[in-house]
């Protein structure tokens, strides 16, 4: 089980990646947040041997050719250590922030995977580009615009998913699933993995042919003071995620569905500060993995090692490098003994 965490910043992304590598992490990923997701990975690829991936690039507003070029270049620059992570986002962001079309997200991303593979096949193997689908049409690739084959081959395509249809589709056509961080052990077992198995059955594959990348919100500290900082940052992130209608299914798995409505109402009133108080201790400890580095490590290994190829850590607060190193070392030690 490989261990990854978020790559911070833009100008400092290369140095941060080098620091993460020194701390013992295997990989780094970028969010689709206030920065563009691909550029920091360019800097990280030049400074480290970390595995790198977008987590995730928002798929629907992007053009397949642009996505293909960005992914191809990063795969070549990293010498085969890049994975293209794609996700749909929610309707409000796609339509109101990106000014693009949302529906139908599952069908469109499924076709996007197919067209990306057609483009990659054209570049790697010299096949004629002739993709004509319901949502995308790409039939022209002059030699001048063809980057040509690379030794590492095309990058894998990992898809983010939460709902059963998106997860099943990801396991049918994708190379891996980015399990959303706002997730619990119960939801992973009773919902996500069942949908994964349906998709793998449909594609005629087994779990060994598909990467499960489990993302986890970590609330970790070596002292009560560090844990208080971690709890405050974690509550804030959980409240933000919990206000989103798409994540209500996770809360409903624990009988907390009404919390989404309460949090969403506070968002509409612009009362962001008041949201954190609604995340009770039981919710915090169920939706995040909390404790000392050794306690968090034990839970990570117990929960994810049987099913996940990788685990992505989310630290929604300032965490000391030594704390991260202790956590990574503890996971390695426990993994080696099992």
Buried (B, 14 or more C-beta within 10 A) or exposed (E): BBBBBBBBEBEEBBBBBBBBBEBBBBBBBBBBEEBEBBEBBBBBBEBBEBBBBBBBBBBBBBEBBEBBBBBBBBBBBBEEBBBBBBBBBBBEBBBEEBEBBBEEBBBBBBBBBBBBBBBBBBBBEEEEBEBEBEBBEBEEBEEEEEEEBBEBEBBBBBBBBBBBBBBBBBBBBBBBBBBBBBBBEEBBEEBBBEBBBBBBEEBEEEBEEBBBBBBBBBBBBBEEEBBEBBBEBBBBBBBBBBBBEBBBBBBBBBEBEEBBEBBBEBBEEEEEEEBBEBBEEEBBBBBBBBBBBBBBBBBBBEBBBEBBBBBBBBBBBEBEEEBBBBBBBBBBEBBEEE
